Amino acid sequence: MRRFLSVWLIAILSLMNLAAVDEPPISFDGYWELVRNTRQTIIRLEASPENDVRAGLDELVSQWEHVKAVEFPDQSVVSIDPSHLIGELKKEPPDLGRLEALMDALLQAHEEYPRRVFTVQDVEPLREILERPEFQWQEAQPAQNPAWIQRILDAIAEFMNRLAYGVQNGVYYGRVPLILAAVLLFLLSLYFITRNLSRSLVREAELAAENGDEDAVLTSKGAMQRAQTLSGQGDYRNAVRYLYLSSLLILDEHGVLRYDRSRTNREYLRSVSSKPELAKPLGDVIDVFDRVWYGFEAVDDEAYRSYVKHVDELREKKE
């Protein structure tokens, strides 16, 4: 882009300033012939030794230093200033690629630039033609509504503006009650959730306190009876707990594992890992118990009976 602008700068400076010069002007065709010869010389120097390159460029410099003006076919003379091109030719080290690109851009601009540029004088006859009567007409005036129709339309427009303004205000100020209602609903929901959760936790704590001492002296049969009692009352969650406790106690009573309330369910499962016939049913029993007791999974009568089958399967494997 910079190279192209530089070329145009050369062309503009060459063609814009009229002045008297000492050197005789070069013809228009001769100027562009010199540009083409310069390009050909640069291409030829690309394959020459460094000394020959410098000598060839100096020869081009001497030729361009004598170019001070260009005479156009209409015998008008335009002074030019090739100092930019001369500076590029003198640059060390020589950049032949840049010089070739400059010449190519200059020739391309010459090919694309129109041969004849129209002036104001050339357009003057067209103005006379356009002043003829056949080219004179009045622009069509837009149709005007009667005054009474215009008043009705203005009234409708004003009413619509007021209506839109009222709706906008209603939407804006109507958000406040909606936000307050949403906050109130959220607080009420939070209150009921926390109250029910606290009741559940208190109930579990009470059951744990009541049954804590019982679990220490409970047998497998006692745990099974306790599970049956709770399931009959519809308390399937605690019934599942006692069924699981019954399974551990019966394994303890037969010396398969040691029941200890401080041990985790996974520790119980690892203690029977050497007995695959017990590990699988015990794993099923522990998995259901974990989901019900710790995961608060809902248990109905059908799910409870399915859990009883898992416990019975474990008791049969033990025997």
Buried (B, 14 or more C-beta within 10 A) or exposed (E): EEEBEBBEEBBEBBBEEEEEEEEEBBEBEEBBEBBEEBBEBBEEBEEEEEEEBBEBBEEBBEBBEEBBBBBEEEEEBBBBBBEBBBEBBEEEEBEBEBBBBBBEBBBEBBEEEEEEEEEEEEEEEEEEEEEEEEEEEEEEEEEEEEEEEEEEEEEEEEEEEEEEEEEEEEEEEEEEEEEEEEEEEEEEEEEEEEEEEEEEEEEEEEBEEEBEEEBEEBEBEBBBBBBBEBBEEEBBBBBBBBBBBBBBBBBBEEEBBEBEEEBEBEEBBEBBEEBEEBBEBBBBBBEBBBBBBEEEEEBEEEBBEEBBEBBEBBBEBBE
